[in-house]
Amino acid sequence: MTDDPLPAEHLTPLATLVDEVLARVGYEIAVAIDAIDDAVPGYGGLFDPGTSSAELRCALERLLASGLSQPPVPEPTGDTFVLYVDGSSRGNPGPAGAGAVIMDAEETQLARLGRPVGSRTGNNTAEYVALQLGLSELLARYEPRSLEVRIDSMTVIRDVWGGEDPTESGVETYSEAVAAALSRVPEHRYTHLADSDPNPADALATVGADIAAFGHG
């Protein structure tokens, strides 16, 4: 996993705690949700409307004080990978999340990653964060020689692979982090996904946006 939590836009204190738990488990979103649900007293859970903010905060703080760690990293079939990424913003700007799915050359899922991005963040920023999330964890876990990134954001594609300057202010840090990460992959290319193309990262980005909405508004 990455050594430190990845940077985020403004998040509420509650959403920040969830993001810290996610960072501890390498942003494996299902693992984090299961751990949080187990830590919440009674029959509640992370998204249970019956779980109060105080209960959730106490559960998150207990988890962060425990020995929570990333699950074992699956073995890939080789050094060729596929990375699906997607960002989601409810309101654009609004609560936003990022999702990424790492696959090997046989398209076996190796990691399902997700996180909140910001409580009032645009979709383009969420797309950059999704790409940074996927690349950071890919490089932390494996040594990719070849990578295909499957992405639907033409804004990010034009910047990262087309050499154009970012069109949205505030994304330069993410853009630079992505460029630095890709420089460590000898061969990389993108595939543009149409709206009708399946993207397994989409649902993970939506969950991230749900988390970003905690305490928002």
C-alpha angles and dihedrals in degrees: 000000000000114000095234135024112273117250118267138191119248111314131177115254091255094050089046090057091051090050090052090053089049091052090053091058096042092261090292093158100196091050091051094047092049091050092048093047090052091050096050111092121244120002097320129108145179095296099026108120087215091064109097122218089245092053092048093047092051091048092050093048091050091051093049090051091051130077093269110164143164117282119244114294113243118237115248124219092243143321097298117097144180120213123195115194135180140168128207131196122183104213097002095261101037140085104343136190139186130218135187135177121200117206134176125232091280088053094246108156111246100171138012108200133184142158143164115264106190143327093240108021136137126244095246091057090049089053092054091048090050091055092046090049094052095044094046094053093041091055093042092055106031145021103239119198095178130024136181114197115203110202139153099206112102089184091063093040093054091050101041101036102016098051095233121142116258110271096206121069117236098032097093093099091054092043092053092047090052092049091050092050094048090050086068092058111079095206124026137155139164136236116205112226119214119221089257094053116101115251117184090196091065096079091047091053089051091054088049090054089049089055092047088056093063107119091356120144 
